[in-house]
Structures are given as structure tokens and as C-alpha cells.
């Protein structure tokens, strides 16, 4: 079965420190990979995506993600966290066969302390 | 740019009542989706549509119906609401670049 795993319910980091939010997936082929962010009482917003090419993808608000095919991982990173980065982060995968559906992980809550 | 608009934003129903959630997008996207979000479970796909006049079941379709009579609108119906359908519902449409644009959500409580 196709799935996306975000092993941490919550990640805590101090402002100014680097952050990592982990994601692994189990989808056949070469899927498209995404990160979305959700702020309180809002819908999800697109952060970045990987389709092919360079394993390090840069996105909005200074976030980047590293794709590792052998480990089927797509971890979200930021060199220096801001308090305003505190939100719920979702990893998502879209199989590249047909592309109708997007499978989401359960989400990781990021808390950045001042 | 309105993007994806959902109405209503909040609704309280009694068990057995019916209601319809409306989703409208102004981006001319072919694909539209209804998800539900529950704590600790991420987003689960209820139904989706790959174009006007088409609908298909997602991961958790039971108790819901949908219609896509016009390309810009995707309606989600609950014929007989149950407490298990208390959730936050999100509509989304997908661009040609495979990116989803979400509405702000509709919070439904079934008593």
C-alpha cells in the first residue's frame, strides 16, 4: 500500500537554530514529492516540490528539502528557524502514473521557541 | 485572486440532518478534491473529480456524495449526518504542475 510517514508528531527548536522535519514514503516508481504548511485556522499552503533533478530543492520562506532515493526520504530543512515558522507541516506524495491523487502524511507540528 | 473558496466556514448539524458544502475555484483547474482533516490522521481523500461531470471515490467516501456539474464548482453532500463526520473539510484544486491549492476549510460539528 502507498503511504507517507512523518515519524515525529512534534519538533521543538530554538529560534536561530537549524530545523529538520522528517518524511519517508512508500510509493512505487518515481513519485512527485511535496511539502505543505498549515497555519492555525487556515488551509494548507504549498512550500516546495521535487519532481526530478537536483536532490536539494529550495522553496518558499527559506525552506528546502533533501530527496534521498535510496532511503525514500524527503526531509524538510531550514538553516535558521523563526518563531513565525511555527505551524503544522505535511509531507505529500503524488504517484507519477496518472497523478490524480496526492497522499498526505499525518503532519508534524513545528514549535519554534524564542 | 480568490483561488479556492469554501462555504460555509462553520456549521453545526444534528444527527440525521443533511447539508451541502460548496467549493468554487477560479483557476480553471480540471482536478478537484475533497479531504477531511482529523487530529493525528492527516488529510484523507473523500472524493475527487478529474473534470466537469466526473467524480470518483477516494479513501473514505462512505456517507458522502459529490457532484461536479460545472468545472469551477465541486459540491460535497452529507445525506444523513453522523457524529463520526465531525471534522474539518478542505477542498482543493490541482494545477498542471501538480500543486494543490486549498480552500480555508469548513468546520462541521455533528451533535
Boltz contact constraints between the chains, C-beta under 6 A:
constraints:
  - contact:
      token1: [A, 32]
      token2: [B, 98]
      max_distance: 6.0
  - contact:
      token1: [A, 43]
      token2: [B, 90]
      max_distance: 6.0
  - contact:
      token1: [A, 43]
      token2: [B, 102]
      max_distance: 6.0
  - contact:
      token1: [A, 43]
      token2: [B, 103]
      max_distance: 6.0
  - contact:
      token1: [A, 43]
      token2: [B, 104]
      max_distance: 6.0
  - contact:
      token1: [A, 43]
      token2: [B, 105]
      max_distance: 6.0
  - contact:
      token1: [A, 44]
      token2: [B, 102]
      max_distance: 6.0
  - contact:
      token1: [A, 46]
      token2: [B, 99]
      max_distance: 6.0
  - contact:
      token1: [A, 94]
      token2: [B, 98]
      max_distance: 6.0
  - contact:
      token1: [A, 100]
      token2: [B, 50]
      max_distance: 6.0
  - contact:
      token1: [A, 104]
      token2: [B, 42]
      max_distance: 6.0
  - contact:
      token1: [A, 104]
      token2: [B, 43]
      max_distance: 6.0
  - contact:
      token1: [A, 105]
      token2: [B, 42]
      max_distance: 6.0
  - contact:
      token1: [A, 106]
      token2: [B, 40]
      max_distance: 6.0
  - contact:
      token1: [A, 106]
      token2: [B, 42]
      max_distance: 6.0
  - contact:
      token1: [A, 107]
      token2: [B, 42]
      max_distance: 6.0
